[in-house]
Every structure is written in C-alpha cells, then in structure tokens.
C-alpha cells in the first residue's frame, strides 16, 4: 500500500502495486486460563493467497470485530489483554506475534493503534470495532493452516457490564478463532504509471457548482497477474486526501493555478469512485491469471461558486490487494 505518485495533466493517474484488504482471525478470552467463551467469532473461514515476496510489515488482510460480537452489546469493557502463542505455550507482548504459518504475524488495532499487553490498564470501554490483521513478517512465507494446533491467540476480557470489576469473571470473554489456509503465490500484477491529459476547457462551460466538462476516458491497467489468487482487487488513493462532500473529486495538485475547479474520477457508467475502497477485478481468472483493463473517466468538476482560469492537476495511487 505504498505510493507511486503521478498526476493527471489535468489529472494524472499513477498506479502502483500494493497489498491490502481483507479479513483475519484472533482469539480473545478472559485474562488467563481456558474457559467456555460467551461469544465465538470465526474470522476468515476461507482460503487466502498472498504474494510470497510481500515486504515485511505489509498488512496482508484485515477484519473488523465489533463490540456486539465481543460482548453482545454496542459498548464493551475490555481488560487484561494477553497474547498467547504456540497454542498457548507462552505469552508475547505484541504488537505483532507469530501464528502457525511461517512469514505471517497477528496484529490487533484498538482505536487505530496496535494493541499490546500494556495498552490499557486496568480497563477501557469501546464502541467502535477492533481491527484484526495478518501482517507479513521477516520469515519466508509458507503454506499452512491458521487453525493449526500452534495458532496464536489474544486473550482479553470483554464484557457489557461497565467497570473493571466485571472482568474478574473468567466466563466473561469472547473467542475470535483463526480459520483459513494460507498459500503463497509467486508474483503480483504489474500496474504501469500513466499520465492522463484532459482537453482545455472554456470558463463558460461551467454552469455552477457540481457541473462538469472535458470528460475523457482512460483505463486502470493490471498486467501479467499470476494465477492462484482467490481474489484480486484495486483501490484508488488520492494524493492529498479527499475533498469534503465531493465523491470522486481529487484535491488540487502542486502547481495548480485554476480556482473553483477540481478533477473528478468516475467509473465507466459515470458513478463517482469511492476512494480507498477495494473493488474486485471480476474478470480475474484464478486458473490462468492474465492482464486486465478497468475503464474509467476523468472530467473537470466545478467545486466553487465561480471558476477562475489556470491549470489544475491531481494524482491518485492505485493499490492492488490480493487474497
């Protein structure tokens, strides 16, 4: 998910390849010892395929776990986090701990920050989901089963009852159980950089905020995708963030001089793209792999009450995810 910037001349798309998306698994229980879980959540439950040479630290797949899943309520009190590895043989501090598949680690985010055994004391109340991630580690990635006998767990008291005292009960915990088989794949899709130049536009072509002109078609290209992945997806990440209340609109790039106008990206049917959201490449063939082109459109988009002459540029990074 790193960047390879580009810029539309009046919109430049500069693709790049990345690893992202997904879903994963972890086990949460009360502070220590084994007991029957109040809530059991299975994450994944499907086969996953990842690029064998993904860089260490890459988040390969992720999944949200809601308070409702953890404790059966919109708000949960969490306490006494403890990572157990090698099937509960010993503990680890986190934030990334080994799982039962070489080259894969487990990480959990709480409010966007990696969870460790010292993240909170004595307790914390949450109303937003935890994010459980599978992360690429330094070891060579191998094929394996996340639900193997030596899987990693996160033990954590999770109760709907406010207050740390409620977490003293060993029966108040949730179990998010790892499931799914991992298969490393040699190779990734290639995403060539490109510059898209929109035609010159006259000020009179803009009729008010939200009007468009100068639309041009282009393609996001994924080349030489290897076979074997269960899913290939792409997401568009705009350089400079997003423009409030303007779906698909790119922030003005460096050197832009026009006012009241930006560049908007849409799919081939004219629907504004949703940035940072993975879209499956439906034509991808697991058995053969291949090259694919996703048709899109770019156009000038009036964002202000008036438009002033000048140039406008923007850039977007293409992120490729694999499962």
Residue, then its C-alpha position, 0 to 999 in steps of 0.5 A: x500500500x505504498x505510493x507511486x505518485x503521478x498526476x493527471x495533466x489535468x489529472x494524472x493517474x499513477x498506479x502502483x502495486x500494493x497489498x491490502x484488504x481483507x479479513x483475519x482471525x484472533x482469539x480473545x478470552x478472559x485474562x488467563x486460563x481456558x474457559x467456555x467463551x460467551x461469544x465465538x467469532x470465526x474470522x476468515x473461514x476461507x482460503x487466502x493467497x498472498x504474494x510470497x515476496x510481500x515486504x515485511x510489515x505489509x498488512x496482508x488482510x484485515x477484519x473488523x470485530x465489533x463490540x456486539x460480537x465481543x460482548x453482545x452489546x454496542x459498548x464493551x469493557x475490555x481488560x487484561x489483554x494477553x497474547x498467547x502463542x504456540x497454542x498457548x505455550x507462552x505469552x508475547x507482548x505484541x504488537x505483532x506475534x507469530x501464528x502457525x504459518x511461517x512469514x505471517x504475524x497477528x496484529x490487533x488495532x484498538x482505536x487505530x493503534x496496535x494493541x499490546x499487553x500494556x495498552x490499557x490498564x486496568x480497563x477501557x470501554x469501546x464502541x467502535x470495532x477492533x481491527x484484526x490483521x495478518x501482517x507479513x513478517x521477516x520469515x519466508x512465507x509458507x503454506x499452512x493452516x491458521x487453525x493449526x494446533x500452534x495458532x496464536x491467540x489474544x486473550x482479553x476480557x470483554x464484557x457489557x457490564x461497565x467497570x473493571x470489576x466485571x472482568x474478574x469473571x473468567x466466563x466473561x470473554x469472547x473467542x475470535x478463532x483463526x480459520x483459513x489456509x494460507x498459500x503463497x503465490x509467486x508474483x503480483x500484477x504489474x500496474x504501469x504509471x500513466x499520465x492522463x491529459x484532459x482537453x482545455x476547457x472554456x470558463x463558460x462551460x461551467x454552469x455552477x457548482x457540481x457541473x462538469x466538462x472535458x470528460x475523457x476516458x482512460x483505463x486502470x491497467x493490471x498486467x501479467x497477474x499470476x494465477x492462484x489468487x482467490x481474489x484480486x482487487x484495486x483501490x484508488x488513493x488520492x494524493x492529498x486526501x479527499x475533498x469534503x462532500x465531493x465523491x470522486x473529486x481529487x484535491x488540487x495538485x502542486x502547481x495548480x493555478x485554476x480556482x473553483x475547479x477540481x478533477x473528478x474520477x468516475x467509473x465507466x457508467x459515470x458513478x463517482x469512485x469511492x476512494x480507498x475502497x477495494x473493488x474486485x477485478x471480476x474478470x480475474x481468472x484464478x486458473x490462468x491469471x492474465x492482464x486486465x483493463x478497468x475503464x474509467x473517466x476523468x472530467x473537470x468538476x466545478x467545486x466553487x461558486x465561480x471558476x477562475x482560469x489556470x491549470x489544475x492537476x491531481x494524482x491518485x495511487x492505485x493499490x492492488x490487494x490480493x487474497 
